[in-house]
Amino acid sequence: MAGEARRFLVTGGAGFIGSAVVRHLIRKTGHQVLVLDKLTYAGNLDSLKPVSSEPRFAFKRTDITDAAAVRSVMSDYSPDVIMHLAAESHVDRSIDGPGEFIQTNVVGTYVLLQAALDFWRELPEQRRQSFRFHHISTDEVYGSLGPTGLFREDTAYKPNSPYSASKAASDHLVRAWYHTYGLPTVLSNCSNNYGPYHFPEKLIPLMIINALEGKPLPVYGKGDNVRDWLHVEDHADALLHVATRGRTGENYNIGGKNERANIDVVKAICALVDELAPDPRIRDRSLLINYVTDRPGHDARYAIDAGKIEAELGWRARYDFESGLRQTVRWYLDNRAWWERVRSGVYRGERLGVAV
């Protein structure tokens, strides 16, 4: 069935990574896609506009914690592949309000697994063999690295924030449903994503937009926290590899091999905005950098060993950080209407994650 058109159910498909997956599926494959999304503050139908008129695309507003609704969708749509991306995902928000993270990331994943298990058990044998439940997670479940070393698939879990703890819990549920019930699952853990359509509370889009508007650029602590950056379009391609070719019961780490300290990322953004959108009133955007009190429990460094997905599934990242960041800054310059609509709504760029 590998070469046939399949029916993908994508939860959280109106979010940043989810919408990139949907756009990739519609543009690069012949598969059908149904998006389930609750459309919280980070879900944005504008991110799906490029493919929303395609006959292979459909959308249904659904809360994954609503068991009856989830079961109804699975029965009606009869998916071949479930790609589970619906999640509360911002560390700072998890500090201010962890309850929503437990509800969506833990309870929601449990509801989805139970519905998928019941659906899978009723499938004919051939479809049971080819069915996949792909859970998309984060490298933050592994905790924090020192100056050296990389996260591997066998790295012990050590989550340090309410967000990463909720994702670690959901990862463990997925593994348990595979080992206990035989549900054919695959799991992936990714490094920090960036790229077009990124909700502007995250570091890179927030810095781009604030730099354009001449606002302060808040950098936590000394800015020396290190992240491995992965372009969202590379991630979408990797996720399709995992969902269709990954071995059941396995997990795959996905990273861009682009480690950067936060302060270096911000300075690179300043230089690009100065170059691509010069403003005589702000000749040097790096002067807008404002060091602020660090986030509670801020992990020092993340870095991923992506050797397994490269060796087993033949995936490689296409973007290096310099080309990817330039493309991203240009996208925000060219798509001001998208982020202005976001900023006129729920999130206006205020600092989050100061509660302890």
Sine and cosine of phi, psi and omega as CSV:
sin_phi,cos_phi,sin_psi,cos_psi,sin_omega,cos_omega
0.00,0.00,-0.02,1.00,-0.12,-0.99
-0.87,0.49,-0.57,0.82,-0.06,-1.00
-1.00,-0.03,-0.02,1.00,-0.05,-1.00
-1.00,0.00,0.41,-0.91,0.12,-0.99
-0.92,0.39,0.71,-0.71,-0.06,-1.00
-0.83,-0.56,0.22,-0.98,-0.03,-1.00
-0.97,-0.25,0.93,-0.37,-0.02,-1.00
-0.98,-0.17,0.76,-0.65,0.16,-0.99
-0.96,-0.28,0.89,-0.46,-0.09,-1.00
-0.91,-0.41,0.95,-0.32,0.08,-1.00
-0.99,0.13,0.58,-0.82,-0.04,-1.00
0.94,0.35,0.44,0.90,-0.10,-0.99
-0.96,0.27,-0.08,1.00,0.09,-1.00
-0.99,-0.16,0.03,1.00,0.05,-1.00
-1.00,0.10,-0.11,-0.99,-0.09,-1.00
-0.89,0.46,-0.88,0.48,-0.02,-1.00
-0.95,0.31,-0.65,0.76,-0.01,-1.00
-0.85,0.53,-0.69,0.72,-0.01,-1.00
-0.93,0.38,-0.55,0.84,0.07,-1.00
-0.90,0.43,-0.64,0.77,0.06,-1.00
-0.88,0.47,-0.71,0.71,-0.02,-1.00
-0.90,0.43,-0.72,0.70,0.02,-1.00
-0.87,0.49,-0.63,0.77,0.01,-1.00
-0.91,0.42,-0.71,0.71,-0.01,-1.00
-0.88,0.48,-0.68,0.73,-0.04,-1.00
-0.96,0.29,-0.65,0.76,-0.08,-1.00
-0.98,0.18,-0.55,0.84,-0.18,-0.98
-0.96,-0.29,-0.16,0.99,-0.05,-1.00
-0.72,-0.70,0.06,-1.00,0.09,-1.00
-0.98,-0.21,0.21,0.98,-0.08,-1.00
-0.96,0.29,0.41,-0.91,0.15,-0.99
-1.00,-0.02,0.50,-0.87,-0.07,-1.00
-0.69,-0.72,0.79,-0.62,0.20,-0.98
-0.90,-0.44,0.83,-0.56,0.02,-1.00
-0.99,-0.10,0.76,-0.65,0.20,-0.98
-0.95,-0.32,0.81,-0.58,0.02,-1.00
-0.45,-0.89,0.67,-0.74,0.03,-1.00
-0.97,0.23,-0.31,0.95,-0.06,-1.00
0.86,0.52,0.83,0.55,0.18,-0.98
-0.97,0.25,-0.21,-0.98,-0.06,-1.00
-0.82,0.58,-0.54,0.84,-0.08,-1.00
-1.00,-0.05,-0.14,0.99,0.06,-1.00
-1.00,0.05,0.76,-0.65,-0.14,-0.99
-0.63,-0.78,0.93,-0.38,0.00,-1.00
-0.91,0.42,-0.38,0.93,0.07,-1.00
-0.87,0.49,-0.49,0.87,0.00,-1.00
-0.95,0.33,-0.25,0.97,0.02,-1.00
-0.97,-0.24,-0.04,1.00,-0.03,-1.00
-0.83,0.56,-0.60,0.80,-0.02,-1.00
-0.86,0.50,-0.35,0.94,-0.03,-1.00
-0.82,-0.57,0.03,1.00,-0.16,-0.99
-0.91,0.41,-0.37,0.93,-0.01,-1.00
-1.00,0.00,-0.05,1.00,-0.02,-1.00
-0.95,0.30,0.68,-0.73,-0.02,-1.00
-0.91,0.42,-0.33,0.94,0.00,-1.00
-1.00,0.06,0.02,1.00,-0.02,-1.00
-0.95,-0.31,0.65,-0.76,0.12,-0.99
-0.57,-0.82,0.40,-0.91,-0.03,-1.00
-0.72,-0.69,0.63,-0.78,0.09,-1.00
-0.65,-0.76,0.82,-0.57,0.02,-1.00
-0.98,0.21,0.91,-0.42,-0.11,-0.99
-0.52,-0.85,0.64,-0.76,0.11,-0.99
-1.00,-0.06,0.84,-0.54,-0.07,-1.00
-0.93,0.37,-0.20,0.98,0.08,-1.00
-1.00,0.10,-0.08,1.00,0.04,-1.00
-1.00,0.02,1.00,-0.09,-0.13,-0.99
-0.87,0.50,-0.68,0.74,-0.03,-1.00
-0.90,0.44,-0.67,0.74,-0.01,-1.00
-0.91,0.41,-0.67,0.75,-0.01,-1.00
-0.90,0.44,-0.70,0.72,0.02,-1.00
-0.89,0.45,-0.64,0.77,0.02,-1.00
-0.89,0.46,-0.68,0.73,0.01,-1.00
-0.89,0.46,-0.72,0.70,-0.02,-1.00
-0.89,0.46,-0.65,0.76,0.01,-1.00
-0.91,0.42,-0.69,0.72,-0.06,-1.00
-0.96,0.28,-0.66,0.75,-0.11,-0.99
-1.00,0.04,-0.53,0.85,0.02,-1.00
0.82,0.57,0.92,0.40,-0.08,-1.00
-0.95,0.30,0.43,-0.90,0.16,-0.99
-1.00,-0.08,-0.51,0.86,-0.03,-1.00
-0.69,-0.73,0.75,-0.66,0.15,-0.99
-0.95,-0.32,0.83,-0.56,0.10,-1.00
-0.93,-0.36,0.94,-0.35,-0.15,-0.99
-0.99,-0.15,0.98,-0.18,0.03,-1.00
-0.91,-0.41,-0.12,0.99,-0.04,-1.00
-0.90,0.44,0.85,-0.53,-0.03,-1.00
-0.21,-0.98,0.52,-0.86,0.31,-0.95
-0.97,0.24,0.76,-0.65,-0.25,-0.97
-0.76,-0.65,-0.05,1.00,-0.10,-0.99
-0.99,-0.16,0.86,-0.50,-0.06,-1.00
-0.81,0.58,-0.72,0.70,-0.04,-1.00
-0.87,0.50,-0.66,0.75,0.04,-1.00
-0.90,0.43,-0.56,0.83,-0.01,-1.00
-0.93,0.37,-0.46,0.89,0.05,-1.00
-0.95,0.32,-0.66,0.75,-0.02,-1.00
-0.96,0.27,-0.56,0.83,-0.07,-1.00
-0.49,-0.87,0.99,0.16,-0.09,-1.00
-0.94,0.35,-0.36,0.93,-0.09,-1.00
-0.85,0.53,-0.68,0.73,0.00,-1.00
-0.89,0.45,-0.52,0.85,-0.01,-1.00
-0.94,0.34,-0.64,0.77,0.05,-1.00
-0.91,0.41,-0.68,0.73,-0.05,-1.00
-0.90,0.43,-0.78,0.63,-0.06,-1.00
-0.96,0.27,-0.77,0.64,-0.17,-0.99
-0.98,0.21,-0.57,0.82,-0.03,-1.00
-0.99,-0.11,-0.87,0.50,-0.02,-1.00
-0.90,0.44,-0.68,0.73,0.00,-1.00
-0.87,0.49,-0.66,0.75,0.03,-1.00
-0.91,0.41,-0.65,0.76,0.06,-1.00
-0.86,0.51,-0.73,0.68,0.00,-1.00
-0.86,0.51,-0.69,0.72,-0.03,-1.00
-0.92,0.40,-0.67,0.74,0.02,-1.00
-0.88,0.47,-0.69,0.72,0.01,-1.00
-0.89,0.45,-0.69,0.72,0.02,-1.00
-0.91,0.42,-0.66,0.75,0.01,-1.00
-0.91,0.42,-0.64,0.77,0.00,-1.00
-0.89,0.45,-0.73,0.69,0.01,-1.00
-0.90,0.45,-0.65,0.76,0.02,-1.00
-0.91,0.43,-0.73,0.69,-0.04,-1.00
-0.88,0.48,-0.63,0.77,-0.03,-1.00
-0.89,0.45,-0.42,0.91,-0.03,-1.00
-1.00,-0.04,-0.05,1.00,-0.02,-1.00
-0.96,0.26,0.47,-0.88,0.17,-0.99
-0.90,0.44,0.36,-0.93,-0.18,-0.98
-0.82,0.57,-0.70,0.71,-0.05,-1.00
-0.88,0.48,-0.68,0.74,0.01,-1.00
-0.95,0.30,-0.53,0.85,0.09,-1.00
-0.87,0.49,-0.64,0.77,-0.03,-1.00
-0.92,0.39,-0.57,0.82,-0.09,-1.00
-0.99,-0.12,-0.16,0.99,-0.01,-1.00
-0.91,0.41,0.60,-0.80,0.06,-1.00
-0.67,-0.75,0.64,-0.77,0.17,-0.99
-0.92,-0.40,0.94,-0.34,-0.06,-1.00
-0.96,-0.27,0.90,-0.43,0.01,-1.00
-0.99,-0.16,0.83,-0.56,-0.05,-1.00
-0.98,-0.20,0.84,-0.55,-0.08,-1.00
-0.77,-0.64,-0.31,-0.95,-0.19,-0.98
-0.75,-0.66,0.40,-0.92,0.09,-1.00
-0.96,0.28,-0.21,0.98,-0.04,-1.00
-0.92,0.40,-0.28,0.96,0.05,-1.00
-0.90,0.43,-0.38,0.92,-0.05,-1.00
-0.99,0.13,-0.17,0.98,-0.02,-1.00
1.00,-0.02,-0.62,-0.79,-0.12,-0.99
-0.86,-0.52,0.65,-0.76,0.05,-1.00
-1.00,-0.09,0.39,-0.92,0.18,-0.98
-0.99,0.15,-0.30,-0.95,-0.05,-1.00
-0.89,0.45,-0.39,0.92,-0.03,-1.00
-0.79,-0.61,0.16,-0.99,0.06,-1.00
0.99,-0.12,0.28,-0.96,-0.02,-1.00
-0.68,-0.73,0.49,-0.87,0.13,-0.99
-0.96,0.27,0.78,-0.63,0.10,-0.99
-0.91,-0.42,0.19,-0.98,-0.02,-1.00
-0.88,0.48,-0.42,0.91,0.00,-1.00
-0.99,-0.16,0.19,0.98,0.07,-1.00
-0.91,0.41,0.70,-0.72,0.01,-1.00
-0.91,0.41,0.58,-0.81,0.04,-1.00
-0.97,0.26,0.67,-0.74,0.05,-1.00
-0.43,-0.90,0.90,0.43,-0.08,-1.00
-0.92,0.38,0.59,-0.81,-0.10,-1.00
-0.88,-0.48,-0.09,1.00,0.02,-1.00
-0.81,-0.59,0.33,-0.94,0.09,-1.00
-0.83,0.55,-0.61,0.79,0.05,-1.00
-0.88,0.48,-0.81,0.59,-0.07,-1.00
-0.92,0.40,-0.52,0.85,0.06,-1.00
-0.91,0.41,-0.63,0.78,0.02,-1.00
-0.93,0.37,-0.58,0.81,0.04,-1.00
-0.95,0.31,-0.60,0.80,0.06,-1.00
-0.88,0.48,-0.68,0.74,0.03,-1.00
-0.87,0.49,-0.69,0.73,-0.01,-1.00
-0.92,0.39,-0.59,0.80,0.08,-1.00
-0.86,0.51,-0.70,0.72,-0.03,-1.00
-0.91,0.41,-0.60,0.80,0.07,-1.00
-0.88,0.48,-0.69,0.72,-0.01,-1.00
-0.88,0.48,-0.71,0.70,0.03,-1.00
-0.88,0.47,-0.65,0.76,-0.02,-1.00
-0.91,0.42,-0.63,0.78,0.00,-1.00
-0.94,0.35,-0.46,0.89,0.11,-0.99
-0.95,0.30,-0.78,0.63,-0.12,-0.99
-0.96,0.28,-0.57,0.82,-0.05,-1.00
-1.00,0.08,-0.69,0.72,-0.14,-0.99
-0.95,-0.32,-0.17,0.99,0.01,-1.00
0.99,0.14,0.13,0.99,0.03,-1.00
-0.86,0.51,0.81,-0.59,-0.06,-1.00
-0.96,0.27,1.00,-0.08,-0.06,-1.00
-0.95,-0.31,0.43,-0.90,0.26,-0.96
-0.72,-0.69,0.46,-0.89,-0.09,-1.00
-0.69,-0.72,0.61,-0.79,0.06,-1.00
-0.71,-0.70,0.57,-0.82,0.03,-1.00
-0.83,-0.56,0.83,-0.55,-0.12,-0.99
-0.92,-0.39,0.33,-0.94,0.13,-0.99
-1.00,0.08,-0.06,-1.00,-0.07,-1.00
-0.87,0.49,0.79,-0.62,0.04,-1.00
-1.00,-0.04,0.43,-0.90,0.14,-0.99
-0.49,-0.87,0.26,-0.96,0.02,-1.00
0.64,-0.77,-0.18,-0.98,-0.02,-1.00
-0.88,0.47,0.46,-0.89,0.08,-1.00
0.92,0.39,0.42,0.91,-0.03,-1.00
-1.00,0.08,0.78,-0.63,-0.03,-1.00
-0.87,0.50,0.74,-0.68,-0.23,-0.97
-0.97,0.24,0.25,0.97,0.18,-0.98
-1.00,0.07,-0.24,0.97,-0.02,-1.00
-0.99,0.17,0.32,-0.95,-0.18,-0.98
-0.83,0.56,-0.84,0.55,-0.15,-0.99
-0.91,0.41,-0.78,0.63,0.01,-1.00
-0.91,0.42,-0.56,0.83,0.03,-1.00
-0.89,0.45,-0.68,0.73,0.01,-1.00
-0.92,0.40,-0.65,0.76,0.01,-1.00
-0.87,0.49,-0.76,0.65,-0.09,-1.00
-0.93,0.36,-0.69,0.72,0.04,-1.00
-0.89,0.46,-0.63,0.78,0.03,-1.00
-0.90,0.44,-0.66,0.75,0.04,-1.00
-0.88,0.47,-0.59,0.81,-0.08,-1.00
-1.00,-0.05,0.01,1.00,0.02,-1.00
0.95,0.32,0.45,0.89,0.00,-1.00
-0.99,-0.10,0.31,-0.95,0.03,-1.00
-0.85,0.53,0.54,-0.84,0.02,-1.00
-0.95,-0.32,1.00,-0.08,-0.09,-1.00
-0.96,0.27,0.84,-0.54,0.01,-1.00
-0.88,-0.47,0.82,-0.57,-0.04,-1.00
-0.93,0.37,0.68,-0.73,0.08,-1.00
0.84,0.55,-0.79,-0.61,0.04,-1.00
-0.99,-0.14,0.01,1.00,-0.01,-1.00
0.97,0.24,0.29,0.96,-0.09,-1.00
-0.99,-0.11,0.11,0.99,0.11,-0.99
-0.93,0.37,0.71,-0.71,-0.13,-0.99
-0.95,-0.32,0.70,-0.72,0.07,-1.00
-0.77,-0.64,0.47,-0.88,0.10,-1.00
-0.99,-0.13,0.88,-0.47,-0.14,-0.99
-0.99,-0.14,0.73,-0.69,-0.04,-1.00
-0.80,-0.59,0.85,-0.53,0.02,-1.00
-0.92,0.40,0.68,-0.73,-0.12,-0.99
-0.88,0.47,-0.49,0.87,0.02,-1.00
-0.96,0.30,-0.57,0.82,0.15,-0.99
-0.90,0.43,-0.65,0.76,0.01,-1.00
-0.90,0.45,-0.69,0.73,0.01,-1.00
-0.85,0.52,-0.67,0.75,0.04,-1.00
-0.90,0.44,-0.68,0.74,0.03,-1.00
-0.89,0.46,-0.65,0.76,-0.02,-1.00
-0.90,0.44,-0.60,0.80,0.06,-1.00
-0.91,0.41,-0.63,0.77,0.10,-1.00
-0.84,0.54,-0.73,0.68,-0.05,-1.00
-0.92,0.39,-0.70,0.71,-0.07,-1.00
-0.90,0.43,-0.56,0.83,-0.11,-0.99
-0.98,-0.22,-0.37,0.93,-0.10,-1.00
-0.80,-0.59,-0.17,0.99,-0.01,-1.00
-0.92,0.38,0.50,-0.87,0.02,-1.00
-0.98,0.19,0.71,-0.70,-0.02,-1.00
-0.88,0.48,0.60,-0.80,-0.02,-1.00
0.99,0.13,-0.06,1.00,-0.04,-1.00
-0.98,-0.17,0.36,-0.93,0.17,-0.99
-0.85,-0.53,0.49,-0.87,-0.08,-1.00
-0.76,-0.66,0.80,-0.59,0.09,-1.00
-1.00,0.07,0.71,-0.71,-0.05,-1.00
-0.84,-0.55,0.88,-0.47,0.00,-1.00
-0.64,-0.77,0.30,-0.95,-0.06,-1.00
-0.99,-0.15,-0.08,1.00,-0.06,-1.00
0.83,0.55,0.64,0.77,-0.03,-1.00
-0.78,-0.63,0.94,0.33,0.01,-1.00
-0.97,0.26,0.76,-0.66,0.04,-1.00
-0.56,-0.83,0.64,-0.77,0.19,-0.98
-0.94,0.34,0.56,-0.83,-0.04,-1.00
-0.82,0.57,-0.66,0.75,-0.03,-1.00
-0.90,0.43,-0.56,0.83,0.04,-1.00
-0.94,0.35,-0.59,0.81,0.08,-1.00
-0.89,0.46,-0.72,0.69,-0.03,-1.00
-0.90,0.44,-0.68,0.74,0.02,-1.00
-0.91,0.42,-0.60,0.80,0.05,-1.00
-0.91,0.42,-0.63,0.78,0.06,-1.00
-0.90,0.44,-0.70,0.72,0.02,-1.00
-0.84,0.54,-0.71,0.70,-0.02,-1.00
-0.90,0.44,-0.65,0.76,-0.01,-1.00
-0.93,0.37,-0.68,0.74,0.03,-1.00
-0.91,0.41,-0.64,0.77,0.08,-1.00
-0.86,0.52,-0.65,0.76,-0.03,-1.00
-0.96,0.29,-0.73,0.68,-0.15,-0.99
-1.00,0.03,-0.38,0.92,-0.01,-1.00
-0.65,-0.76,0.89,0.45,-0.04,-1.00
-0.87,0.49,0.60,-0.80,0.00,-1.00
-0.68,-0.73,0.88,-0.47,-0.05,-1.00
-0.88,0.48,-0.34,0.94,0.00,-1.00
-0.98,0.18,-0.41,0.91,-0.02,-1.00
-0.73,-0.68,0.99,0.11,-0.11,-0.99
-0.96,0.29,-0.43,0.90,-0.04,-1.00
-0.70,-0.72,0.99,-0.16,-0.07,-1.00
-0.90,0.43,-0.34,0.94,0.00,-1.00
-0.90,0.43,-0.33,0.94,0.06,-1.00
-0.94,0.34,-0.20,0.98,0.02,-1.00
-1.00,0.09,-0.15,0.99,-0.04,-1.00
-0.89,0.46,0.75,-0.66,-0.05,-1.00
-0.75,-0.67,0.93,-0.37,0.00,-1.00
-0.97,0.23,0.79,-0.61,-0.06,-1.00
-0.84,-0.54,0.24,-0.97,0.01,-1.00
-0.81,0.58,0.70,-0.71,-0.10,-1.00
-0.91,0.41,0.42,-0.91,0.10,-0.99
-0.91,0.41,0.64,-0.77,0.07,-1.00
-0.86,0.50,0.75,-0.66,0.06,-1.00
0.92,0.39,0.50,0.87,-0.09,-1.00
-0.92,0.38,0.89,-0.46,0.01,-1.00
-0.90,0.43,0.65,-0.76,-0.11,-0.99
-0.96,0.27,-0.69,0.72,-0.13,-0.99
-0.42,-0.91,0.67,-0.75,0.17,-0.99
-0.84,-0.54,0.63,-0.78,0.12,-0.99
-0.37,-0.93,0.67,-0.75,-0.14,-0.99
-0.91,-0.41,0.66,-0.76,0.20,-0.98
-1.00,-0.04,0.95,-0.31,-0.04,-1.00
-0.99,-0.11,0.34,0.94,-0.08,-1.00
-0.88,0.47,-0.55,0.84,-0.06,-1.00
-0.92,0.39,-0.75,0.66,-0.02,-1.00
-0.92,0.38,-0.53,0.85,0.04,-1.00
-0.93,0.38,-0.70,0.71,-0.06,-1.00
-0.96,0.28,-0.69,0.72,-0.10,-1.00
-0.99,0.11,-0.61,0.80,-0.13,-0.99
-0.92,-0.39,-0.06,1.00,0.08,-1.00
0.95,0.31,0.37,0.93,0.00,-1.00
-1.00,0.04,0.61,-0.79,0.13,-0.99
-0.66,-0.75,0.64,-0.77,0.11,-0.99
-0.93,0.36,0.66,-0.75,0.00,-1.00
-1.00,-0.04,-0.54,0.84,-0.09,-1.00
-1.00,-0.02,0.76,-0.65,0.33,-0.95
-1.00,0.08,0.20,-0.98,-0.15,-0.99
-0.92,0.40,-0.61,0.79,-0.05,-1.00
-0.90,0.44,-0.75,0.67,-0.01,-1.00
-0.94,0.35,-0.61,0.79,0.00,-1.00
-0.92,0.39,-0.65,0.76,0.00,-1.00
-0.93,0.38,-0.64,0.77,0.05,-1.00
-0.88,0.48,-0.70,0.71,0.02,-1.00
-0.88,0.47,-0.62,0.79,-0.03,-1.00
-0.93,0.37,-0.73,0.68,0.02,-1.00
-0.87,0.50,-0.69,0.73,0.01,-1.00
-0.89,0.47,-0.62,0.78,0.01,-1.00
-0.88,0.47,-0.68,0.73,0.00,-1.00
-0.92,0.38,-0.53,0.85,0.09,-1.00
-0.92,0.39,-0.62,0.78,-0.07,-1.00
-1.00,0.07,-0.19,0.98,-0.09,-1.00
-0.79,-0.62,0.73,0.68,-0.03,-1.00
-0.86,0.51,-0.59,0.81,-0.03,-1.00
-0.87,0.49,-0.56,0.83,-0.03,-1.00
-0.90,0.43,-0.79,0.61,-0.08,-1.00
-0.98,0.21,-0.38,0.92,0.09,-1.00
-0.92,0.38,-0.60,0.80,0.07,-1.00
-0.91,0.42,-0.63,0.78,0.05,-1.00
-0.90,0.44,-0.71,0.70,-0.07,-1.00
-0.95,0.32,-0.34,0.94,0.04,-1.00
-0.99,0.14,-0.10,0.99,-0.04,-1.00
-0.97,-0.24,-0.84,-0.55,-0.17,-0.99
-0.93,0.38,-0.69,0.72,-0.13,-0.99
-0.95,-0.32,0.80,-0.59,-0.07,-1.00
-0.88,-0.48,0.29,0.96,0.08,-1.00
1.00,-0.05,0.14,0.99,0.00,-1.00
-0.94,0.34,0.38,-0.93,0.02,-1.00
-0.96,0.28,0.68,-0.74,0.09,-1.00
-0.88,-0.47,0.25,-0.97,0.13,-0.99
0.99,0.15,0.52,0.86,0.01,-1.00
-0.98,-0.21,-0.18,0.98,0.02,-1.00
-0.96,0.28,0.57,-0.83,0.06,-1.00
-0.78,-0.62,0.00,0.00,0.00,0.00
